Amino acid sequence: MLFRSQNNFRFDIDFSVFQIDSTEGIVEFYYSFAQKDMEVKSGHINGQLSLIITNKIKNKVIVNKTYRFKSSVDSLGSSADQVGLLRYMLKEGKYTCTAIAKDLNKQKQIKTIKFDVEIKKYNPDKLDISGIEVSSFIKQESNNKNRSEEHTSELQ
């Protein structure tokens, strides 16, 4: 499931859940900042990602972390995205995740994406297969006639 913001500052986040045992799972969050949409100052881009995970039943914040990065931008104009992985172990339950991405060189460049994650009770008699798909590019499409799609996003 891919969550994409809808204006010029492109930030994407996705996740996968891996069961550990009958009461816990690991949630991996995969995120991407589009470097070409970020402002360069003194040869660097500066970004920040805040992740807030709230237990929906208890209405309690479980995770509230902020991560920053600074990356040199080469003079050739490379547009490599800034990508990363965050991993958390969570107990069985339903959670609301809020990801807040910022371009620290341009304070008005802020994206907030909210989505739900569920850690289900592990069933040793049931086989689950990961929904991870590897791609080099994700293209948002308005129609559903693409070669390969996941939630109206074409994977290439």
Backbone bond lengths (Angstrom), bond angles and torsions (degrees), N, CA, C in turn:
res aa  C-N    CA-C-N  psi(-1)  N-CA   C-N-CA  omega(-1)  CA-C   N-CA-C  phi
1 M - - - 1.426 - - 1.519 107.61 -
2 L 1.311 118.64 121.52 1.460 123.75 -177.60 1.508 108.86 -107.80
3 F 1.314 116.13 134.15 1.450 121.36 178.06 1.509 106.97 -114.59
4 R 1.321 116.72 122.82 1.452 120.85 -174.93 1.522 109.27 -126.64
5 S 1.302 115.69 137.71 1.448 121.12 176.12 1.522 109.12 -79.14
6 Q 1.334 117.09 166.16 1.458 119.16 -168.38 1.530 115.99 -116.89
7 N 1.339 122.12 21.09 1.455 117.64 173.18 1.520 110.68 -131.66
8 N 1.340 117.91 -160.44 1.463 121.73 -169.23 1.523 115.21 -66.14
9 F 1.311 118.61 -28.04 1.462 121.62 178.62 1.521 107.27 -86.37
10 R 1.335 115.58 101.92 1.467 119.37 -174.82 1.518 111.17 -88.83
11 F 1.303 113.49 123.09 1.450 123.80 174.90 1.525 106.32 -137.24
12 D 1.316 116.82 129.58 1.464 121.77 179.66 1.519 108.73 -123.12
13 I 1.327 115.65 148.15 1.458 120.41 175.07 1.520 108.16 -144.92
14 D 1.304 115.94 144.18 1.457 122.88 179.50 1.522 106.77 -144.43
15 F 1.314 117.82 169.80 1.453 119.61 -179.74 1.520 111.04 -151.87
16 S 1.324 114.82 161.46 1.464 123.23 171.87 1.514 107.50 -137.84
17 V 1.330 115.67 149.25 1.455 121.86 178.76 1.520 108.29 -114.96
18 F 1.340 116.42 132.27 1.449 122.61 177.66 1.522 107.98 -123.04
19 Q 1.316 116.46 120.52 1.466 121.43 179.85 1.515 109.56 -71.30
20 I 1.337 117.49 138.13 1.459 122.68 177.21 1.523 109.37 -103.20
21 D 1.311 115.22 -51.05 1.458 121.06 179.56 1.526 108.01 -151.88
22 S 1.328 117.44 -161.45 1.458 119.72 -174.30 1.519 113.88 -73.23
23 T 1.330 118.40 -10.93 1.462 119.24 -176.02 1.525 115.01 -125.89
24 E 1.333 118.76 -7.66 1.463 120.29 -175.71 1.526 111.75 -138.84
25 G 1.320 113.91 157.49 1.452 120.82 174.80 1.517 109.47 -144.56
26 I 1.306 115.60 161.08 1.459 121.79 174.72 1.518 107.19 -103.58
27 V 1.334 115.27 130.62 1.458 120.81 174.36 1.518 107.07 -108.52
28 E 1.332 116.08 124.00 1.459 121.68 175.01 1.526 107.85 -105.24
29 F 1.319 115.40 127.64 1.461 122.06 177.24 1.524 107.56 -106.83
30 Y 1.318 116.57 127.76 1.464 122.91 179.07 1.527 106.43 -110.97
31 Y 1.321 117.09 124.88 1.460 118.80 -176.41 1.520 111.16 -130.25
32 S 1.330 114.71 159.65 1.454 120.96 -177.65 1.528 110.13 -148.96
33 F 1.316 115.90 128.76 1.466 122.88 171.09 1.523 106.48 -105.06
34 A 1.319 118.43 128.38 1.463 121.24 176.90 1.526 108.62 -76.22
35 Q 1.318 116.58 109.51 1.465 121.52 -175.88 1.526 111.30 -58.42
36 K 1.327 117.23 -38.22 1.472 119.18 -176.56 1.527 113.13 -67.12
37 D 1.332 117.43 -15.50 1.465 121.17 177.80 1.529 112.80 -93.53
38 M 1.330 116.44 -2.48 1.465 120.62 -176.89 1.521 110.45 -99.76
39 E 1.324 115.54 147.96 1.456 121.05 -179.34 1.535 110.18 -80.04
40 V 1.340 114.99 135.04 1.463 121.47 178.88 1.523 108.75 -97.13
41 K 1.341 115.80 128.53 1.466 121.59 175.04 1.515 107.43 -130.93
42 S 1.314 116.10 128.86 1.474 122.35 -179.90 1.522 111.64 52.72
43 G 1.333 116.50 37.59 1.457 121.44 177.02 1.513 115.21 76.81
44 H 1.346 118.03 12.33 1.460 121.68 -177.66 1.527 111.81 -133.23
45 I 1.323 114.33 152.36 1.456 120.58 166.06 1.532 106.40 -108.71
46 N 1.315 115.66 147.97 1.464 122.06 -178.89 1.514 108.48 -131.09
47 G 1.315 116.49 122.89 1.456 120.26 -178.46 1.510 112.04 -128.23
48 Q 1.312 113.60 165.00 1.460 120.31 178.51 1.518 109.14 -144.85
49 L 1.327 115.30 138.55 1.458 121.68 174.55 1.514 108.44 -126.86
50 S 1.320 115.95 123.28 1.462 121.74 173.28 1.515 107.06 -108.16
51 L 1.324 115.60 135.07 1.462 121.30 179.34 1.521 108.33 -125.51
52 I 1.326 114.95 123.64 1.461 121.92 178.74 1.521 107.15 -120.42
53 I 1.326 116.39 123.70 1.465 121.99 178.61 1.519 107.28 -117.39
54 T 1.334 115.96 122.20 1.459 122.23 -176.78 1.520 110.02 -118.18
55 N 1.332 116.87 131.14 1.459 121.66 173.44 1.527 107.06 -70.47
56 K 1.333 117.20 119.36 1.465 121.51 -175.09 1.528 112.79 -67.76
57 I 1.324 118.03 -36.96 1.461 121.43 -177.68 1.529 111.17 -71.73
58 K 1.336 115.81 -46.75 1.466 120.94 -177.35 1.531 112.75 -87.23
59 N 1.339 116.40 -9.59 1.465 122.59 -175.78 1.537 110.41 51.07
60 K 1.341 115.34 45.64 1.455 122.20 -177.03 1.527 109.83 -122.68
61 V 1.328 116.15 132.15 1.466 121.16 177.24 1.524 108.27 -72.98
62 I 1.337 115.57 122.39 1.463 122.73 -179.75 1.523 110.82 -95.09
63 V 1.334 116.15 -39.04 1.472 122.42 -179.51 1.521 107.91 -132.15
64 N 1.326 115.79 134.44 1.464 121.74 172.91 1.526 106.27 -145.41
65 K 1.335 115.81 89.30 1.466 121.91 -173.89 1.524 110.13 -125.04
66 T 1.312 114.59 148.43 1.464 121.39 176.07 1.522 108.54 -126.33
67 Y 1.322 114.98 132.65 1.469 122.37 -179.50 1.526 108.22 -122.85
68 R 1.322 116.39 138.37 1.473 121.53 178.83 1.520 109.92 -122.50
69 F 1.323 114.64 152.13 1.459 119.19 173.97 1.518 109.69 -141.14
70 K 1.320 114.75 151.75 1.459 123.42 174.45 1.508 105.71 -132.21
71 S 1.316 116.38 128.69 1.452 119.85 -175.71 1.526 110.05 -135.65
72 S 1.319 115.27 135.75 1.470 120.44 175.78 1.515 109.58 -71.06
73 V 1.316 114.95 143.01 1.461 120.77 176.58 1.518 106.81 -111.69
74 D 1.328 116.63 124.04 1.467 119.07 -177.64 1.524 110.84 -73.59
75 S 1.304 115.08 157.35 1.465 121.59 -176.28 1.523 112.66 -71.15
76 L 1.319 117.86 -11.03 1.464 120.83 -179.98 1.522 111.98 -81.54
77 G 1.321 116.70 -3.53 1.453 120.38 176.76 1.517 113.51 78.09
78 S 1.296 117.68 29.56 1.459 121.17 177.10 1.519 109.51 -56.05
79 S 1.312 116.33 139.09 1.467 119.32 -178.63 1.526 110.88 -114.71
80 A 1.322 116.78 35.95 1.457 120.40 178.52 1.520 109.52 -62.88
81 D 1.298 116.53 137.18 1.453 120.62 178.45 1.519 110.37 -77.67
82 Q 1.303 115.64 153.47 1.458 122.43 174.31 1.523 106.77 -91.98
83 V 1.313 116.96 112.22 1.460 121.28 -175.18 1.520 110.51 -119.01
84 G 1.322 115.51 157.05 1.452 118.81 179.30 1.510 112.18 -162.39
85 L 1.315 113.86 173.80 1.456 122.90 -178.08 1.521 108.26 -135.07
86 L 1.319 115.95 133.00 1.460 122.33 172.81 1.515 107.16 -122.37
87 R 1.326 116.49 141.08 1.464 120.39 -175.62 1.529 108.64 -131.94
88 Y 1.346 115.47 129.89 1.457 121.40 178.32 1.515 110.24 -133.12
89 M 1.328 115.82 143.74 1.455 121.73 173.74 1.533 106.73 -97.06
90 L 1.346 115.71 124.55 1.462 120.72 -178.81 1.518 110.37 -127.02
91 K 1.306 115.38 148.83 1.459 120.91 176.72 1.529 109.61 -76.99
92 E 1.322 115.80 160.99 1.460 121.79 177.41 1.534 108.76 -50.86
93 G 1.327 116.36 134.25 1.459 120.22 179.02 1.516 112.37 156.63
94 K 1.323 114.51 -178.07 1.464 122.37 178.79 1.516 108.48 -110.98
95 Y 1.340 114.71 134.49 1.450 120.94 -174.96 1.524 110.54 -131.53
96 T 1.334 115.07 149.72 1.456 121.75 168.95 1.521 107.05 -108.20
97 C 1.321 115.71 129.55 1.464 121.54 179.63 1.524 108.83 -111.02
98 T 1.313 115.26 135.99 1.457 121.77 175.66 1.519 107.63 -122.92
99 A 1.324 116.39 119.83 1.464 122.28 177.46 1.526 107.42 -109.63
100 I 1.329 115.96 125.16 1.463 121.44 179.80 1.523 107.68 -119.28
101 A 1.322 115.90 113.62 1.469 122.31 -178.65 1.521 109.06 -105.58
102 K 1.343 115.00 138.18 1.463 119.99 -179.59 1.517 110.20 -135.24
103 D 1.329 115.07 143.26 1.458 122.12 167.13 1.523 104.49 -94.39
104 L 1.325 117.49 107.21 1.463 120.86 -175.12 1.522 113.30 -70.42
105 N 1.343 117.69 -13.77 1.465 120.80 175.41 1.526 111.89 -85.79
106 K 1.302 116.68 -11.93 1.470 121.27 -179.62 1.529 106.59 -143.35
107 Q 1.313 115.89 91.99 1.459 122.41 -168.78 1.532 114.49 -57.14
108 K 1.314 118.98 -23.16 1.471 120.69 179.99 1.526 112.56 -80.84
109 Q 1.326 116.74 -8.32 1.465 121.12 179.03 1.523 108.32 -85.16
110 I 1.321 116.75 91.01 1.465 122.61 -179.04 1.521 107.99 -134.96
111 K 1.331 115.49 135.36 1.468 121.45 175.10 1.521 107.97 -127.40
112 T 1.303 115.69 136.88 1.457 121.41 174.82 1.523 108.27 -123.39
113 I 1.317 115.90 127.33 1.465 121.62 178.92 1.519 107.57 -126.89
114 K 1.341 115.47 128.11 1.470 121.75 179.28 1.517 109.27 -115.67
115 F 1.344 116.44 139.22 1.459 120.20 178.54 1.522 109.09 -158.34
116 D 1.313 116.18 163.25 1.456 122.27 -178.41 1.522 111.43 -102.64
117 V 1.322 115.80 146.81 1.462 123.77 175.90 1.522 106.76 -131.67
118 E 1.332 115.97 138.21 1.462 119.83 177.24 1.526 109.77 -124.13
119 I 1.326 115.41 129.94 1.461 121.82 172.60 1.524 105.07 -100.90
120 K 1.316 115.74 109.79 1.461 120.50 -177.34 1.515 110.85 -87.94
121 K 1.315 114.47 157.36 1.454 120.06 176.54 1.522 108.46 -64.23
122 Y 1.314 115.47 131.95 1.457 121.74 -177.99 1.526 110.75 -69.63
123 N 1.326 115.00 132.37 1.459 120.78 177.20 1.533 107.42 -118.43
124 P 1.346 118.40 108.29 1.468 120.74 -176.89 1.528 113.15 -67.26
125 D 1.333 117.62 -14.45 1.462 120.93 -179.89 1.522 112.42 -92.38
126 K 1.325 117.56 0.60 1.460 121.19 -177.26 1.532 109.52 -117.31
127 L 1.320 116.12 136.25 1.458 121.67 178.22 1.527 108.88 -96.65
128 D 1.317 116.96 127.15 1.457 122.84 174.88 1.515 108.59 -117.09
129 I 1.319 115.38 143.94 1.460 121.42 178.50 1.516 108.21 -117.81
130 S 1.315 116.54 137.12 1.453 121.93 -179.10 1.525 110.84 -61.66
131 G 1.312 115.33 146.47 1.455 121.44 176.90 1.518 112.83 -94.59
132 I 1.336 117.39 12.40 1.465 120.73 -178.39 1.520 110.18 -68.92
133 E 1.319 115.53 132.99 1.459 122.33 173.64 1.515 107.37 -124.11
134 V 1.309 116.58 134.39 1.454 120.98 179.96 1.520 108.53 -94.25
135 S 1.331 115.78 130.90 1.459 119.90 178.71 1.522 108.55 -148.24
136 S 1.304 115.62 162.81 1.453 120.20 177.74 1.521 111.26 -103.40
137 F 1.323 117.26 -10.10 1.454 121.07 -176.34 1.518 109.06 -158.23
138 I 1.317 117.11 139.20 1.457 121.57 176.06 1.521 107.24 -121.93
139 K 1.309 116.14 122.22 1.453 121.80 -176.45 1.519 109.22 -114.84
140 Q 1.335 116.60 121.37 1.465 121.45 178.87 1.531 108.73 -75.08
141 E 1.319 116.42 129.35 1.458 122.45 -178.95 1.516 110.16 -121.80
142 S 1.326 116.36 150.10 1.455 120.22 179.43 1.524 112.13 -90.82
143 N 1.344 117.55 -18.22 1.465 119.21 178.15 1.521 109.86 -111.24
144 N 1.305 116.62 173.17 1.462 120.89 -177.16 1.521 111.70 -112.03
145 K 1.320 117.93 38.66 1.460 121.36 -176.69 1.524 111.72 -114.11
146 N 1.299 118.36 32.24 1.456 121.73 -178.20 1.516 111.87 -87.73
147 R 1.322 114.81 158.81 1.461 123.00 179.33 1.522 110.86 -59.00
148 S 1.295 118.11 -47.84 1.461 122.53 -178.98 1.516 107.64 -138.81
149 E 1.318 117.08 122.41 1.458 119.56 -175.86 1.507 112.33 -131.86
150 E 1.311 113.65 150.60 1.448 120.96 169.91 1.520 105.82 -142.11
151 H 1.321 116.88 111.97 1.456 122.15 179.78 1.523 111.12 54.90
152 T 1.294 118.94 49.66 1.460 129.24 -179.52 1.528 114.15 59.73
153 S 1.310 118.47 24.74 1.457 122.63 174.29 1.513 108.56 -116.17
154 E 1.334 116.32 128.60 1.450 120.19 179.40 1.518 109.26 -83.32
155 L 1.318 116.63 129.08 1.465 122.11 178.64 1.521 108.01 -101.17
156 Q 1.339 116.05 130.96 1.466 120.06 -179.60 1.501 109.68 -123.98
